[in-house]
Amino acid sequence: MKQKRVLTIQDYSCLGRCSLTVALPILSAFGQECVGLPTAVLSNHTAYASWTYTDLSKDMLPSVEKWLPYEHHFDLILTGYLGNGQSKIVEDICQKLQSKDTVLMVDPAFADNGKLYSGFDENHTAEMRELVKKASLIVPNVTEACALLGKEFPGDELTKDQITDILHSLAALGPKKVVLTGVTLAHGKRVGEAIYDAEENEIDLYYTPCYPGRYHGAGDVFAACLAGAYVRGLPFVEAVELAHDYVHRSMHYTLQDKEDGILYGLEFERAIPYLLKRLEK
Ligand code: PXL
């Protein structure tokens, strides 16, 4: 199999396992070349009490322009947490780098638990909506999905009708494939994804029992694993199932050590052997 090349555009948060520090090793585990374009360098992610933030907005496009004289085909571009104003820069980068077969996968990582992340407001949501329109695959959680659609957040537990409405409305913005993450069922006892492929007009649900605790960066681990699996050629729904199971296994290891992973994130490293075994099948 020819090696695939993935570009991921996210921040580099030194401490706390999220964004580039999880995307690069996970994509490497899939055997893919992974180019990481940092959007900012933070001492740690923003769930800590305080952090330093060095914005790299001015360096993003000039960096990409240096690649243009060289072979620069990307099979997939994965975007994650972006600062204010950076979605537009990402759109410009995609215009320079995307070829017909480049998948643009957007993880609109800007909100959770019914709230926008620290430092974001309605303008950021509007910018992210514009980027989502250009994507072929998106992976919002329920909070982000509702914000993108201008709907009130009803909580993470949704009815079948609510799921269908959200998936169809998101696909109507542009992306043909939508994965709604962090959907809870059975009064919070189960958690999983609602998966929609507009080309097949099919909705699938995939979920497992819910672990206690909160895990920062779980969405980033999920997105990186899904990107790796999808670009490797796994069928879309199977790729989502693998990403879910990988996050689930990482939570299992994290819980052996600590009550939750809100600051240090998921022990995804310990689940890499599991991931590789699944890929042998
Ligand atoms: O996991 C999403 C994320 C990524 N990067 C930074 C964050 C967050 C979520 O809060 O703060 C810097």
py3Dmol code that shows the C-alpha trace and the ligand (Angstrom):
import py3Dmol

protein = """\
ATOM      1  CA  MET A   1       0.000   0.000   0.000  1.00  0.00           C
ATOM      2  CA  LYS A   2       1.365   3.431  -0.944  1.00  0.00           C
ATOM      3  CA  GLN A   3       2.060   5.648   2.059  1.00  0.00           C
ATOM      4  CA  LYS A   4      -0.543   8.392   2.508  1.00  0.00           C
ATOM      5  CA  ARG A   5       0.281  11.971   3.446  1.00  0.00           C
ATOM      6  CA  VAL A   6      -1.878  13.856   5.925  1.00  0.00           C
ATOM      7  CA  LEU A   7      -1.679  17.507   6.927  1.00  0.00           C
ATOM      8  CA  THR A   8      -3.077  18.467  10.287  1.00  0.00           C
ATOM      9  CA  ILE A   9      -3.577  22.084  11.293  1.00  0.00           C
ATOM     10  CA  GLN A  10      -3.994  22.596  15.037  1.00  0.00           C
ATOM     11  CA  ASP A  11      -2.291  24.188  18.035  1.00  0.00           C
ATOM     12  CA  TYR A  12       0.675  22.722  19.880  1.00  0.00           C
ATOM     13  CA  SER A  13      -0.235  22.607  23.571  1.00  0.00           C
ATOM     14  CA  CYS A  14       2.868  21.392  25.376  1.00  0.00           C
ATOM     15  CA  LEU A  15       1.249  19.897  28.464  1.00  0.00           C
ATOM     16  CA  GLY A  16      -2.083  18.160  28.493  1.00  0.00           C
ATOM     17  CA  ARG A  17      -2.308  15.796  25.481  1.00  0.00           C
ATOM     18  CA  CYS A  18      -4.469  17.403  22.819  1.00  0.00           C
ATOM     19  CA  SER A  19      -4.279  18.734  19.263  1.00  0.00           C
ATOM     20  CA  LEU A  20      -0.912  18.163  17.545  1.00  0.00           C
ATOM     21  CA  THR A  21       0.640  16.210  20.409  1.00  0.00           C
ATOM     22  CA  VAL A  22      -1.983  13.498  19.924  1.00  0.00           C
ATOM     23  CA  ALA A  23      -2.634  13.783  16.175  1.00  0.00           C
ATOM     24  CA  LEU A  24       0.987  13.277  15.091  1.00  0.00           C
ATOM     25  CA  PRO A  25       1.693  10.041  17.008  1.00  0.00           C
ATOM     26  CA  ILE A  26      -1.691   8.514  16.179  1.00  0.00           C
ATOM     27  CA  LEU A  27      -1.344   9.195  12.459  1.00  0.00           C
ATOM     28  CA  SER A  28       2.222   7.858  12.618  1.00  0.00           C
ATOM     29  CA  ALA A  29       0.892   4.642  14.200  1.00  0.00           C
ATOM     30  CA  PHE A  30      -1.159   4.166  11.034  1.00  0.00           C
ATOM     31  CA  GLY A  31       2.059   4.313   9.032  1.00  0.00           C
ATOM     32  CA  GLN A  32       1.143   7.592   7.401  1.00  0.00           C
ATOM     33  CA  GLU A  33       3.335  10.605   6.813  1.00  0.00           C
ATOM     34  CA  CYS A  34       1.943  13.358   8.974  1.00  0.00           C
ATOM     35  CA  VAL A  35       2.742  17.018   8.484  1.00  0.00           C
ATOM     36  CA  GLY A  36       1.721  19.180  11.430  1.00  0.00           C
ATOM     37  CA  LEU A  37       1.147  22.892  10.896  1.00  0.00           C
ATOM     38  CA  PRO A  38       0.978  24.610  14.303  1.00  0.00           C
ATOM     39  CA  THR A  39      -1.494  27.462  14.659  1.00  0.00           C
ATOM     40  CA  ALA A  40      -0.213  28.521  18.081  1.00  0.00           C
ATOM     41  CA  VAL A  41       2.032  27.277  20.858  1.00  0.00           C
ATOM     42  CA  LEU A  42       0.486  27.073  24.325  1.00  0.00           C
ATOM     43  CA  SER A  43       2.151  26.077  27.569  1.00  0.00           C
ATOM     44  CA  ASN A  44      -0.887  23.804  28.140  1.00  0.00           C
ATOM     45  CA  HIS A  45      -4.506  23.630  26.957  1.00  0.00           C
ATOM     46  CA  THR A  46      -7.178  26.015  28.179  1.00  0.00           C
ATOM     47  CA  ALA A  47      -8.854  23.705  30.714  1.00  0.00           C
ATOM     48  CA  TYR A  48      -5.957  24.540  33.091  1.00  0.00           C
ATOM     49  CA  ALA A  49      -6.297  27.630  35.271  1.00  0.00           C
ATOM     50  CA  SER A  50      -3.926  29.667  33.071  1.00  0.00           C
ATOM     51  CA  TRP A  51      -1.702  29.313  30.008  1.00  0.00           C
ATOM     52  CA  THR A  52       0.684  31.117  27.700  1.00  0.00           C
ATOM     53  CA  TYR A  53      -0.368  31.544  24.053  1.00  0.00           C
ATOM     54  CA  THR A  54       1.943  32.396  21.185  1.00  0.00           C
ATOM     55  CA  ASP A  55      -0.115  33.026  18.083  1.00  0.00           C
ATOM     56  CA  LEU A  56       1.355  31.725  14.815  1.00  0.00           C
ATOM     57  CA  SER A  57      -1.336  33.049  12.452  1.00  0.00           C
ATOM     58  CA  LYS A  58       1.189  35.155  10.518  1.00  0.00           C
ATOM     59  CA  ASP A  59       3.423  32.153   9.911  1.00  0.00           C
ATOM     60  CA  MET A  60       0.794  29.703   8.643  1.00  0.00           C
ATOM     61  CA  LEU A  61       0.341  30.726   4.999  1.00  0.00           C
ATOM     62  CA  PRO A  62       4.027  31.667   4.443  1.00  0.00           C
ATOM     63  CA  SER A  63       5.012  28.189   5.742  1.00  0.00           C
ATOM     64  CA  VAL A  64       2.685  26.486   3.298  1.00  0.00           C
ATOM     65  CA  GLU A  65       3.949  28.647   0.418  1.00  0.00           C
ATOM     66  CA  LYS A  66       7.458  27.252   1.025  1.00  0.00           C
ATOM     67  CA  TRP A  67       6.124  23.769   0.214  1.00  0.00           C
ATOM     68  CA  LEU A  68       4.581  24.672  -3.122  1.00  0.00           C
ATOM     69  CA  PRO A  69       7.722  24.210  -5.289  1.00  0.00           C
ATOM     70  CA  TYR A  70       8.040  20.655  -3.921  1.00  0.00           C
ATOM     71  CA  GLU A  71       5.800  17.606  -4.262  1.00  0.00           C
ATOM     72  CA  HIS A  72       2.933  18.441  -1.913  1.00  0.00           C
ATOM     73  CA  HIS A  73       0.024  16.100  -2.509  1.00  0.00           C
ATOM     74  CA  PHE A  74      -2.077  15.579   0.622  1.00  0.00           C
ATOM     75  CA  ASP A  75      -4.582  12.740   0.867  1.00  0.00           C
ATOM     76  CA  LEU A  76      -6.337  14.358   3.796  1.00  0.00           C
ATOM     77  CA  ILE A  77      -6.256  17.674   5.652  1.00  0.00           C
ATOM     78  CA  LEU A  78      -7.464  17.503   9.256  1.00  0.00           C
ATOM     79  CA  THR A  79      -8.203  20.722  11.089  1.00  0.00           C
ATOM     80  CA  GLY A  80      -8.794  20.923  14.846  1.00  0.00           C
ATOM     81  CA  TYR A  81      -8.845  23.683  17.462  1.00  0.00           C
ATOM     82  CA  LEU A  82      -8.284  27.031  15.724  1.00  0.00           C
ATOM     83  CA  GLY A  83      -7.880  30.488  17.215  1.00  0.00           C
ATOM     84  CA  ASN A  84     -10.061  33.459  16.327  1.00  0.00           C
ATOM     85  CA  GLY A  85      -9.570  34.444  12.675  1.00  0.00           C
ATOM     86  CA  GLN A  86      -7.663  31.287  11.755  1.00  0.00           C
ATOM     87  CA  SER A  87     -10.484  29.507   9.883  1.00  0.00           C
ATOM     88  CA  LYS A  88     -10.086  32.001   7.047  1.00  0.00           C
ATOM     89  CA  ILE A  89      -6.340  31.302   6.879  1.00  0.00           C
ATOM     90  CA  VAL A  90      -7.119  27.567   6.768  1.00  0.00           C
ATOM     91  CA  GLU A  91      -9.490  28.185   3.839  1.00  0.00           C
ATOM     92  CA  ASP A  92      -6.669  29.989   1.978  1.00  0.00           C
ATOM     93  CA  ILE A  93      -4.269  27.127   2.758  1.00  0.00           C
ATOM     94  CA  CYS A  94      -6.753  24.563   1.469  1.00  0.00           C
ATOM     95  CA  GLN A  95      -7.145  26.524  -1.733  1.00  0.00           C
ATOM     96  CA  LYS A  96      -3.397  26.260  -2.295  1.00  0.00           C
ATOM     97  CA  LEU A  97      -2.992  22.623  -1.284  1.00  0.00           C
ATOM     98  CA  GLN A  98      -6.190  20.740  -2.020  1.00  0.00           C
ATOM     99  CA  SER A  99      -6.343  18.566  -5.090  1.00  0.00           C
ATOM    100  CA  LYS A 100      -9.449  16.746  -6.373  1.00  0.00           C
ATOM    101  CA  ASP A 101      -8.921  13.752  -4.116  1.00  0.00           C
ATOM    102  CA  THR A 102      -7.888  15.606  -0.937  1.00  0.00           C
ATOM    103  CA  VAL A 103     -10.403  15.024   1.849  1.00  0.00           C
ATOM    104  CA  LEU A 104     -10.959  18.094   4.032  1.00  0.00           C
ATOM    105  CA  MET A 105     -11.907  16.837   7.491  1.00  0.00           C
ATOM    106  CA  VAL A 106     -12.949  19.506   9.990  1.00  0.00           C
ATOM    107  CA  ASP A 107     -13.182  18.892  13.707  1.00  0.00           C
ATOM    108  CA  PRO A 108     -14.810  22.161  14.784  1.00  0.00           C
ATOM    109  CA  ALA A 109     -13.230  21.985  18.228  1.00  0.00           C
ATOM    110  CA  PHE A 110     -14.682  25.098  19.850  1.00  0.00           C
ATOM    111  CA  ALA A 111     -17.266  23.979  22.446  1.00  0.00           C
ATOM    112  CA  ASP A 112     -18.438  21.202  24.763  1.00  0.00           C
ATOM    113  CA  ASN A 113     -20.970  20.574  27.524  1.00  0.00           C
ATOM    114  CA  GLY A 114     -23.270  23.309  26.199  1.00  0.00           C
ATOM    115  CA  LYS A 115     -20.561  26.016  26.355  1.00  0.00           C
ATOM    116  CA  LEU A 116     -18.051  27.609  24.005  1.00  0.00           C
ATOM    117  CA  TYR A 117     -14.406  27.134  25.020  1.00  0.00           C
ATOM    118  CA  SER A 118     -12.719  30.013  26.800  1.00  0.00           C
ATOM    119  CA  GLY A 119     -11.936  32.926  24.447  1.00  0.00           C
ATOM    120  CA  PHE A 120     -14.554  32.105  21.793  1.00  0.00           C
ATOM    121  CA  ASP A 121     -17.779  33.904  20.917  1.00  0.00           C
ATOM    122  CA  GLU A 122     -20.451  34.039  18.186  1.00  0.00           C
ATOM    123  CA  ASN A 123     -17.909  35.346  15.646  1.00  0.00           C
ATOM    124  CA  HIS A 124     -15.803  32.240  16.071  1.00  0.00           C
ATOM    125  CA  THR A 125     -18.867  30.047  15.587  1.00  0.00           C
ATOM    126  CA  ALA A 126     -19.702  31.930  12.376  1.00  0.00           C
ATOM    127  CA  GLU A 127     -16.130  31.523  11.087  1.00  0.00           C
ATOM    128  CA  MET A 128     -16.189  27.816  11.867  1.00  0.00           C
ATOM    129  CA  ARG A 129     -19.525  27.481  10.034  1.00  0.00           C
ATOM    130  CA  GLU A 130     -17.872  28.885   6.880  1.00  0.00           C
ATOM    131  CA  LEU A 131     -15.042  26.344   7.140  1.00  0.00           C
ATOM    132  CA  VAL A 132     -17.503  23.490   7.742  1.00  0.00           C
ATOM    133  CA  LYS A 133     -19.246  24.410   4.466  1.00  0.00           C
ATOM    134  CA  LYS A 134     -16.020  23.591   2.592  1.00  0.00           C
ATOM    135  CA  ALA A 135     -15.405  20.257   4.354  1.00  0.00           C
ATOM    136  CA  SER A 136     -16.232  16.783   3.083  1.00  0.00           C
ATOM    137  CA  LEU A 137     -16.190  15.187   6.546  1.00  0.00           C
ATOM    138  CA  ILE A 138     -16.986  16.828   9.896  1.00  0.00           C
ATOM    139  CA  VAL A 139     -16.933  15.496  13.467  1.00  0.00           C
ATOM    140  CA  PRO A 140     -18.732  17.952  15.785  1.00  0.00           C
ATOM    141  CA  ASN A 141     -19.928  17.038  19.263  1.00  0.00           C
ATOM    142  CA  VAL A 142     -23.547  17.838  20.138  1.00  0.00           C
ATOM    143  CA  THR A 143     -22.707  21.287  21.555  1.00  0.00           C
ATOM    144  CA  GLU A 144     -20.746  22.266  18.435  1.00  0.00           C
ATOM    145  CA  ALA A 145     -23.397  20.851  16.099  1.00  0.00           C
ATOM    146  CA  CYS A 146     -26.125  22.914  17.770  1.00  0.00           C
ATOM    147  CA  ALA A 147     -23.983  26.065  17.776  1.00  0.00           C
ATOM    148  CA  LEU A 148     -23.175  25.608  14.069  1.00  0.00           C
ATOM    149  CA  LEU A 149     -26.890  25.269  13.304  1.00  0.00           C
ATOM    150  CA  GLY A 150     -27.968  28.121  15.599  1.00  0.00           C
ATOM    151  CA  LYS A 151     -30.050  25.701  17.674  1.00  0.00           C
ATOM    152  CA  GLU A 152     -30.398  25.702  21.425  1.00  0.00           C
ATOM    153  CA  PHE A 153     -28.320  22.943  23.095  1.00  0.00           C
ATOM    154  CA  PRO A 154     -30.791  20.301  24.329  1.00  0.00           C
ATOM    155  CA  GLY A 155     -28.196  18.283  26.318  1.00  0.00           C
ATOM    156  CA  ASP A 156     -26.163  15.359  24.975  1.00  0.00           C
ATOM    157  CA  GLU A 157     -29.047  12.886  25.162  1.00  0.00           C
ATOM    158  CA  LEU A 158     -31.013  13.161  21.910  1.00  0.00           C
ATOM    159  CA  THR A 159     -34.089  11.498  20.440  1.00  0.00           C
ATOM    160  CA  LYS A 160     -33.850   9.701  17.079  1.00  0.00           C
ATOM    161  CA  ASP A 161     -35.722  12.628  15.467  1.00  0.00           C
ATOM    162  CA  GLN A 162     -33.312  15.172  16.931  1.00  0.00           C
ATOM    163  CA  ILE A 163     -30.331  13.137  15.688  1.00  0.00           C
ATOM    164  CA  THR A 164     -31.799  12.866  12.189  1.00  0.00           C
ATOM    165  CA  ASP A 165     -32.588  16.573  12.070  1.00  0.00           C
ATOM    166  CA  ILE A 166     -29.083  17.586  13.223  1.00  0.00           C
ATOM    167  CA  LEU A 167     -27.314  15.230  10.797  1.00  0.00           C
ATOM    168  CA  HIS A 168     -29.422  16.282   7.815  1.00  0.00           C
ATOM    169  CA  SER A 169     -29.072  19.987   8.631  1.00  0.00           C
ATOM    170  CA  LEU A 170     -25.280  19.727   8.963  1.00  0.00           C
ATOM    171  CA  ALA A 171     -25.000  17.811   5.680  1.00  0.00           C
ATOM    172  CA  ALA A 172     -27.126  20.533   4.035  1.00  0.00           C
ATOM    173  CA  LEU A 173     -24.322  23.006   4.872  1.00  0.00           C
ATOM    174  CA  GLY A 174     -21.975  21.035   2.566  1.00  0.00           C
ATOM    175  CA  PRO A 175     -20.170  18.057   4.112  1.00  0.00           C
ATOM    176  CA  LYS A 176     -21.308  14.703   2.703  1.00  0.00           C
ATOM    177  CA  LYS A 177     -20.148  12.796   5.759  1.00  0.00           C
ATOM    178  CA  VAL A 178     -21.096  13.828   9.293  1.00  0.00           C
ATOM    179  CA  VAL A 179     -20.167  12.160  12.576  1.00  0.00           C
ATOM    180  CA  LEU A 180     -21.982  13.553  15.607  1.00  0.00           C
ATOM    181  CA  THR A 181     -19.852  12.628  18.626  1.00  0.00           C
ATOM    182  CA  GLY A 182     -20.601  12.358  22.337  1.00  0.00           C
ATOM    183  CA  VAL A 183     -24.271  11.444  21.894  1.00  0.00           C
ATOM    184  CA  THR A 184     -25.525   9.839  25.103  1.00  0.00           C
ATOM    185  CA  LEU A 185     -28.236   7.216  25.346  1.00  0.00           C
ATOM    186  CA  ALA A 186     -29.980   5.275  28.099  1.00  0.00           C
ATOM    187  CA  HIS A 187     -29.861   8.226  30.532  1.00  0.00           C
ATOM    188  CA  GLY A 188     -26.122   8.751  30.141  1.00  0.00           C
ATOM    189  CA  LYS A 189     -25.208   5.071  30.543  1.00  0.00           C
ATOM    190  CA  ARG A 190     -24.115   4.750  26.919  1.00  0.00           C
ATOM    191  CA  VAL A 191     -22.199   7.114  24.686  1.00  0.00           C
ATOM    192  CA  GLY A 192     -21.293   7.044  21.044  1.00  0.00           C
ATOM    193  CA  GLU A 193     -21.604   8.509  17.590  1.00  0.00           C
ATOM    194  CA  ALA A 194     -24.389   9.110  15.111  1.00  0.00           C
ATOM    195  CA  ILE A 195     -22.936   8.600  11.642  1.00  0.00           C
ATOM    196  CA  TYR A 196     -24.423   9.992   8.429  1.00  0.00           C
ATOM    197  CA  ASP A 197     -23.302   9.437   4.885  1.00  0.00           C
ATOM    198  CA  ALA A 198     -25.400  11.668   2.621  1.00  0.00           C
ATOM    199  CA  GLU A 199     -24.336   9.774  -0.511  1.00  0.00           C
ATOM    200  CA  GLU A 200     -25.764   6.546   0.925  1.00  0.00           C
ATOM    201  CA  ASN A 201     -28.524   8.427   2.782  1.00  0.00           C
ATOM    202  CA  GLU A 202     -27.896   6.200   5.779  1.00  0.00           C
ATOM    203  CA  ILE A 203     -27.682   6.898   9.499  1.00  0.00           C
ATOM    204  CA  ASP A 204     -25.816   4.490  11.798  1.00  0.00           C
ATOM    205  CA  LEU A 205     -25.423   4.609  15.549  1.00  0.00           C
ATOM    206  CA  TYR A 206     -22.402   3.179  17.340  1.00  0.00           C
ATOM    207  CA  TYR A 207     -22.097   3.291  21.119  1.00  0.00           C
ATOM    208  CA  THR A 208     -20.724   1.475  24.158  1.00  0.00           C
ATOM    209  CA  PRO A 209     -21.169   1.796  27.947  1.00  0.00           C
ATOM    210  CA  CYS A 210     -20.050   5.178  29.258  1.00  0.00           C
ATOM    211  CA  TYR A 211     -16.942   5.453  31.471  1.00  0.00           C
ATOM    212  CA  PRO A 212     -17.076   7.895  34.375  1.00  0.00           C
ATOM    213  CA  GLY A 213     -14.777  10.911  34.426  1.00  0.00           C
ATOM    214  CA  ARG A 214     -14.027  13.651  31.944  1.00  0.00           C
ATOM    215  CA  TYR A 215     -11.279  13.378  29.372  1.00  0.00           C
ATOM    216  CA  HIS A 216      -9.785  16.446  27.803  1.00  0.00           C
ATOM    217  CA  GLY A 217      -8.660  15.975  24.210  1.00  0.00           C
ATOM    218  CA  ALA A 218     -10.775  12.828  23.695  1.00  0.00           C
ATOM    219  CA  GLY A 219     -12.286  14.481  20.609  1.00  0.00           C
ATOM    220  CA  ASP A 220      -8.789  15.119  19.234  1.00  0.00           C
ATOM    221  CA  VAL A 221      -7.816  11.464  19.743  1.00  0.00           C
ATOM    222  CA  PHE A 222     -11.055  10.388  18.059  1.00  0.00           C
ATOM    223  CA  ALA A 223     -10.572  12.719  15.084  1.00  0.00           C
ATOM    224  CA  ALA A 224      -6.940  11.706  14.518  1.00  0.00           C
ATOM    225  CA  CYS A 225      -7.819   8.007  14.658  1.00  0.00           C
ATOM    226  CA  LEU A 226     -10.774   8.447  12.310  1.00  0.00           C
ATOM    227  CA  ALA A 227      -8.587  10.414   9.875  1.00  0.00           C
ATOM    228  CA  GLY A 228      -5.936   7.679   9.971  1.00  0.00           C
ATOM    229  CA  ALA A 229      -8.435   4.879   9.494  1.00  0.00           C
ATOM    230  CA  TYR A 230     -10.371   6.624   6.746  1.00  0.00           C
ATOM    231  CA  VAL A 231      -7.340   7.630   4.729  1.00  0.00           C
ATOM    232  CA  ARG A 232      -6.068   4.060   5.086  1.00  0.00           C
ATOM    233  CA  GLY A 233      -9.157   2.991   3.154  1.00  0.00           C
ATOM    234  CA  LEU A 234     -11.390   1.538   5.845  1.00  0.00           C
ATOM    235  CA  PRO A 235     -15.085   1.925   4.994  1.00  0.00           C
ATOM    236  CA  PHE A 236     -16.429   5.092   6.630  1.00  0.00           C
ATOM    237  CA  VAL A 237     -18.601   3.442   9.312  1.00  0.00           C
ATOM    238  CA  GLU A 238     -15.876   0.936  10.214  1.00  0.00           C
ATOM    239  CA  ALA A 239     -13.380   3.772  10.521  1.00  0.00           C
ATOM    240  CA  VAL A 240     -15.716   5.546  12.982  1.00  0.00           C
ATOM    241  CA  GLU A 241     -16.155   2.328  14.984  1.00  0.00           C
ATOM    242  CA  LEU A 242     -12.396   1.844  15.201  1.00  0.00           C
ATOM    243  CA  ALA A 243     -11.889   5.443  16.370  1.00  0.00           C
ATOM    244  CA  HIS A 244     -14.598   5.005  19.005  1.00  0.00           C
ATOM    245  CA  ASP A 245     -13.099   1.740  20.268  1.00  0.00           C
ATOM    246  CA  TYR A 246      -9.618   3.272  20.399  1.00  0.00           C
ATOM    247  CA  VAL A 247     -10.860   6.187  22.532  1.00  0.00           C
ATOM    248  CA  HIS A 248     -12.785   3.738  24.724  1.00  0.00           C
ATOM    249  CA  ARG A 249      -9.662   1.613  25.269  1.00  0.00           C
ATOM    250  CA  SER A 250      -7.609   4.732  26.027  1.00  0.00           C
ATOM    251  CA  MET A 251     -10.194   5.720  28.669  1.00  0.00           C
ATOM    252  CA  HIS A 252      -9.881   2.268  30.213  1.00  0.00           C
ATOM    253  CA  TYR A 253      -6.113   2.754  30.665  1.00  0.00           C
ATOM    254  CA  THR A 254      -6.523   6.315  31.927  1.00  0.00           C
ATOM    255  CA  LEU A 255      -8.992   5.207  34.597  1.00  0.00           C
ATOM    256  CA  GLN A 256      -6.496   2.642  35.911  1.00  0.00           C
ATOM    257  CA  ASP A 257      -4.208   5.549  36.818  1.00  0.00           C
ATOM    258  CA  LYS A 258      -6.483   8.444  37.695  1.00  0.00           C
ATOM    259  CA  GLU A 259     -10.093   9.330  38.202  1.00  0.00           C
ATOM    260  CA  ASP A 260     -10.321  11.371  35.066  1.00  0.00           C
ATOM    261  CA  GLY A 261      -8.208  12.959  32.376  1.00  0.00           C
ATOM    262  CA  ILE A 262      -9.410  16.526  32.423  1.00  0.00           C
ATOM    263  CA  LEU A 263      -5.914  17.989  32.772  1.00  0.00           C
ATOM    264  CA  TYR A 264      -3.546  15.370  31.398  1.00  0.00           C
ATOM    265  CA  GLY A 265      -5.865  13.917  28.763  1.00  0.00           C
ATOM    266  CA  LEU A 266      -6.170  10.336  27.609  1.00  0.00           C
ATOM    267  CA  GLU A 267      -3.454   7.711  27.919  1.00  0.00           C
ATOM    268  CA  PHE A 268      -3.839   7.033  24.212  1.00  0.00           C
ATOM    269  CA  GLU A 269      -0.217   5.858  23.966  1.00  0.00           C
ATOM    270  CA  ARG A 270      -1.008   2.699  25.932  1.00  0.00           C
ATOM    271  CA  ALA A 271      -3.760   1.795  23.460  1.00  0.00           C
ATOM    272  CA  ILE A 272      -1.510   1.990  20.373  1.00  0.00           C
ATOM    273  CA  PRO A 273      -0.734  -1.790  20.489  1.00  0.00           C
ATOM    274  CA  TYR A 274      -4.525  -2.393  20.521  1.00  0.00           C
ATOM    275  CA  LEU A 275      -4.912  -0.118  17.499  1.00  0.00           C
ATOM    276  CA  LEU A 276      -2.185  -1.944  15.586  1.00  0.00           C
ATOM    277  CA  LYS A 277      -3.780  -5.325  16.372  1.00  0.00           C
ATOM    278  CA  ARG A 278      -7.112  -4.088  15.039  1.00  0.00           C
ATOM    279  CA  LEU A 279      -5.381  -3.011  11.838  1.00  0.00           C
ATOM    280  CA  GLU A 280      -3.960  -6.526  11.297  1.00  0.00           C
ATOM    281  CA  LYS A 281      -7.461  -7.916  10.820  1.00  0.00           C
TER     282      LYS A 281
END
"""
ligand_1 = """\
12
PXL
O -9.115 19.504 22.696
C -9.504 20.708 22.166
C -8.503 21.773 22.496
C -7.362 21.886 21.750
N -6.436 22.826 21.992
C -6.591 23.690 23.003
C -7.712 23.623 23.819
C -8.694 22.671 23.548
C -9.905 22.607 24.354
O -10.114 23.319 25.285
O -7.804 24.450 24.847
C -5.552 24.735 23.237
"""
view = py3Dmol.view(width=600, height=400)
view.addModel(protein, "pdb")
view.setStyle({"model": 0}, {"cartoon": {"style": "trace"}})
view.addModel(ligand_1, "xyz")
view.setStyle({"model": 1}, {"stick": {}})
view.zoomTo()
view.show()
